[in-house]
């Protein structure tokens, strides 16, 4: 019971860390890109991952966590896949309208559910599906403004959805099957993610912004915000692996939409972004969907735990039944022998 309570506290802590760090980095990056004119998102992400790896390397040297060797081919492919998915999401944003990009992010949840159902044989109840539908409707109302389509943008969005879904499912699967922690997996894969983005980032950013990241004039305040963004990113990357490892890719995506709602709210209160009744209604519907999803997941997990305990109890009962029967047989044989002996003595 104590272990289960500790696990639940760990999950809550991971979710809180993920929300807090993600909202913080969005606000920081928005100030960096919108207010200070630094538009190189993909290159910035490669710096995030390099700083994350360096931080974890120092932590590992001080024995904060134990480095565990994992199959290098698996980690390399996993890291490259995650790096490609980040690049594709950025390209999708560049070639599509903001509304279509938001729909791309929304599509990740149903695609993840579909992939886990088909390939991992995972079952989702009707109640959970309903709560996810409410969540998606709410976020769509709050954030989707227009749906301008183009062929290249649509292809990039489909590729971004596929790579993101597979990458997040693998994050959960690798941690469980190879018995590695989120920190160990992030430490092993971060160099490959950083490498693919470090090479492709300037090209992607050049394509999207028509500017060269190496020709940009870096002012002290821009450098300060870049450093702050990299520091926060360590927490973001760590909490992402932690949440997916402790929960599921679908739960992480639900959490991502909570972040979207919070960013919209913070944007209105702190940055004075435009806010309408439609935003408020959408956020309220999304929060209702998230609340129902959390409730149904918790309820079904408790039922599953009770079922597992019942199964263990039945197995133990079946194992101990022959022993008890043997003891009783021994007692009955002894009692029968004593009765026969007493009868024989009385006859004599």
C-alpha positions, 0 to 999 in steps of 0.5 A: 500500500505504501509503495502504491501511495509513493508511486501515485505521488511520483506520478503527480510530481512528474505531471506537475513538473511537466506542466510547470516547465512546459508553460515556463518554456513556452512563455520564455520562447514566445518572448524570445521569438516574438518580442526579441526577433529570434525565430530559429525554433529547430536550432534552439531545440538542438541546443536544448537537447545538447544542454540536457545531455551535458547536464545529465552527463555531469549528474551521472559523473556525480552518481546522481543516477546510474548509467545503464547500457542499452542496445545502441542500435535501438537507442540510436534509431529512437533518438533519430526518430524523435529528432525527426519528429521535432523537425517535422512538427516545426516544418508543419507549423511553417507550411500550414496555418496555425489552425491546421497546425493545432489540428495536427497536434490534436490528431496525435491523440486518436492516432496514438489510441489507434496504434496502441489498440492495433499493435499493442492490443491495449483496450480503451473503455467507452468512457475514456474515449468519450472524455478524450473526445470532449477534450479534443472538442474543447481544445479545437474550439479554444485554439483552432481558428482556420483550416487552410490546406495545402499539399506539402503542408498536409504531407508534412503534418501526416509525417509529423503525426506518425513519427510523434505517435511512434516516438512517444509509444516507444518512449513508454515501451522501451522504458518498460521492456528494457527496464531503464528509467526515464533519466537513463533513456534520455541520457542515452538518446539525447546525443542522437536527437541533438545531432540530427537537429543540429545538422538539420536545424539551420536548414529547416529554419532557413527554409521557414524564416528565410534567415541564417541562424549563423548570420544573426546578431546576438544581443546580450538580452537574446543570449540571456533568454537563450540560456534561460530557455536551455536551462528550463528545457532540461526540466521539460525533456526530463519530465516528458520522459518521466511522464510517458514512462510512469503513465502512457503516451495518451496521458502525456498528450492529454497533459499537453492539451492542458498546457495549451489551455494554460498557455492561452490563459497565461497569454491573456493575463500576462501577455495581454493576448486577444481572448474571446468567449470562444476561447473561454468555452473551449478551455472549460470544455477541455478541462471537463474532458481532462477531469473526466479522463483523469477520473475514469483512468483512476477508477479503472486502475483501481479496479484493475489493481483490485482484480490483480489482488483477487487473482493473486489471492486465488492463486495462493488459495489454490497453492495452500489448499493441497497442503491444508488438505494433506494436514487434515487427511493426516489428522483424520487418519490418526483419529481413525487409527485411534478409534480402531485401536480403542474398539479392538481393546474393548473387544479384548 
